[in-house]
Every structure is written in structure tokens, then in C-alpha cells.
């Protein structure tokens, strides 16, 4: 973000994957993956804190859609479950400073949206993660919560948050979701079949 109020973001797949990573449609994204040299340059800019925001660009297309011929398959990859664990693994490996990740993943997005989130400060919401950097795992498509069942990061090392607190209440324990759903439909026209009363706030 700059004085003109402009910002930009990078995705983990553009930070970590290149056009050498694979040739099938699992690696088809928009904008396309770049050369390894360009990927490395983007990664170094991210490491220096020059990329304001990191975002998942989550696109969980079904496996059969990504198995279509490349020119017919949709662009995009699932990323909402893997982006933070992948980058935390880079922190653990010494390839990324934790402060840089926290700024791009938490603080700057919250400031950009004008929300009291993203950092420990008076008046901010108590949304916290507990991370144990001694606990590592591998990314597996079949283990993702997303029903798509695949990932371009199959087999990559991940460090997953062990606990998550939302407004001070624990909603993830030992890596498993234990909270109660609190979402609500905000665009009823995109939720066909729902009872009208359920679509009203508080319904």
C-alpha cells in the first residue's frame, strides 16, 4: 500500500510454483505461472517485505474439471487451507521471516479493509493462532476439507496451526475444528432453496 491508496497481492502458487512445476491443468492459473527466474525474483521481493499482501486466490475446482484438456479446464487452484501452512513451513526452514509473513497475511490486509484485526493491540479482536513449529506434516489433497480432493502442493511440507481462537473463544483444538458455525447468508439470491426466514439476519 502506498500514499495513493494502492496495493497488490501475491498468491502462494505464484510465490512457490513455476512453469516447471507441472504441465497439466492442475497448474493452470490466471495469471499463468511464470518462469523459475521470475518466481524466484517474486519470492525474494516477498522475503524483503515488498509484497504488501499474500492471498490464497482459492479456486477449488472439482478434480474431473481439472482433468479436462488444458485449454478446456478452468483456471485456479485450491489454496485457502494450504497457503498459511506452506508459508509457515518456509518460516521454520529459515527461508522467510515470521514478521514479514504476519505483516502480509494479517496486519496489512486488516488495515487495508479498516478492520480491528491482524495484530495484538488494544481494541482489536482476540483472533489468535497457536503454532508449534516442531510439528510438521505433508500436504495431501485427500486430506483437505475442500471437496475438490486435490492440490498442486501434494507432498509439500506444512506447519499447521494447532489452535485457533476467534474473539477469544477456541474454535480449533489439536488441528481440528471444534467451534460452532456463526456464518449467515448475505446474498440470498445465491442460496436457492433456503427457507426465507433463514435468510433474514437472525433467522
N, C-alpha and C positions, 0 to 999 in steps of 0.2 A: 504494500500500500504506500502511496506517496501523497504529496501535498495536494495533488489534483483529485484525490479520492479514487485512484485507480488501483487495481490489484490483479493478480493472476494466481493460478494454482497449477500444481503438477500432480500426476497420479503415480501410485506405486508401480504400475505396469510400465509407465514411461521412464521412471527412475531406475527400474531393476531389469527390465527386459529390452531386448533389441531385435532387429530384424533377423538376427541369427538364432533367436530363441526357439523358433519353430515356424513351419511354413503352412500349417493347416489353419482352418478357420478359428481354432481356439485362440489364435494370436492375432485375429483380425480386430482392430480397434480403430477408432476415429478420434483424433488424427492417428495415422499409422505409426507403428513402431519405427524408430529411426535406426541409423547405423550404430554400431557399438561405440564408435568415436563420439557421436553426438550424445548417446546415452550417458557415456562417462562424463562428458562435459556438463550435462544437466545434473548428474549426481554430485559432481564437485561444487556446482553452484548451490545446490540444496545443502550440502555439508557446510558451506560458508554462511548459510543463513540468508541467501539471496533470493530464495523462493518463498514468498510470503505464506502460502497455504498449501497443504497437502490434502487431497480429497480422493475418495475411493472411485468415483465415477461408476458406481455399482450398476451392472447390467447383467442380471442372472438369466441369460437366455437358456432355454432347455437344451440338453445335450444333443437331441436329434436336430435341432435348428443349427447348431454349430458343426454338425457332421455333414451338412449340405456342401456342395461345391463352393469353393471360396467366394466366387462372385455372387452367389445367391445367399450366402449365410449372413446373418446380422452382425453388426459391429458391436464390440463391447465384451467385457469380462465381469464375472462376479468379483467383488472386492471388499464389500463392507465388513466381512468377517476376518479378512486376512491382512488388510493394509497395516493396521497397528501391530499385530504380532510379528509381521515380517520386518517392520522398521525397528521394533524393539529388539529383534534378533541382531540387527545391524548395530544397535547401541551396545548390546552385550559383546559383540565381536570387536568393538573399538572402532568401527567404521563410521560412526555417527555420534555426535554429542547429544546427550539427552536434552539439554536446554534447547538446542535447535529443533529437535522433534516436538517438544512441548509447545514451543512458540508457534510452529507451523500447524500443528494438529489441534491445539486447544486455545491458546491465548489470542492469536491473530484472528481466527475465524469468529470467535466470540466478540471481539472488538469491532470487527467489520460489520457484524449483524446487530451491534449495540445491545448485546445480552450480558447479564451479570454472571458470566461463566468463564471457564478456561484458566482460572488462576486462583490461588489462595489469597483472598483479600476480604476485608470487612464488607458486609453487604452482599457478597457473592454466594451463589447457591453451593451447597456442600455436595458436589458431584465429584467423587474421588475414585481412583483406581488403586488397587494393591497389586504390585508386580514383583514376582520372585524371579530374579534373573538366573537362578540356579536351575530352574525348571524349564526344560526345553522340550519341544515336540516337533513333529513333522506335519506339514500341511497335507491334508488328504481331502480330495473332493467328496468322497463318500461320507466324510465326517462333518461336512458343513451343514449348518441349519437351513441354508438356502436349498430349495428343492431341485435346483439345477443339477447338483451332484458332480460338478467338475470344477477345475481351477487350472489356470495356466502355471500356477506355482506348485504343482504336485511334487511332493518330496522336499520342498524347501524347509529350512529351519525356521521355527517360530517360537516366540516367547509370548505366551498368552497371559493377560491379566487374570489373577486368581480370584479377586473380589472386586465388586463394583458397588459403589454407594450412590444413590440418586436422592438428592435432598436429604442426605444424612441417613437414609434407610438402605440396608444391604439388599441388593437385587440379584447379585451374582455371588455364589459361595463355592469355593473349590472349582471354579471354572464353569459351574452350572447355574443357569438362570433359576432363581427362587422367588422373584418378585411377582407382584400382581399386575396384570395389564392395566394401563392407565390411558391408553390412546383413545381417540374418538374420531369419527368420520368428519372431516371438514369440507369435503366436496361431495355431497350426497349424490350428485349426478353420475359419479364414477363408482358408486356402490349399489348397483341394481339388485333388487330382491330383498334389501334390508327393510324391516318394518319402519314406517315413517316416524314413529315415536322414538325408535332407537337412533335416528339420525339427528335428533334435536339435542343441543347441549344439555347434558344432564339426563338424557333419555336412556 
